[in-house]
Amino acid sequence: MEEYIREFRGIPKFLLKEYLVEMGGAIVSNDRVESPNFTVIFEDMEPFKLGSLEIGQNRLIIQVIPAWKDEFFRLFGQKTLRAGG
């Protein structure tokens, strides 16, 4: 498996896990989602602070089989895409 690290701000952990389950994963612990094609490990991060505003952050350690890498990031990218300005 290949390993990648991604950090997300403003998307709650429960929602990231839900996306991974929709992609065929199973929640095996509070900080781990696994499938035959990928494993994602969650690491909590300190909230990002912008003045008095705090935005939750999560670091994901993504382990994915090479043959499924492009599909994983295409699907997960669509699910985590946020519009804004």
Helices and strands as residue ranges (DSSP letters): E 2-9, H 13-22, E 26-29, E 32-34, E 38-44, E 48-50, E 53-55, E 57-64, G 66-68, H 69-80
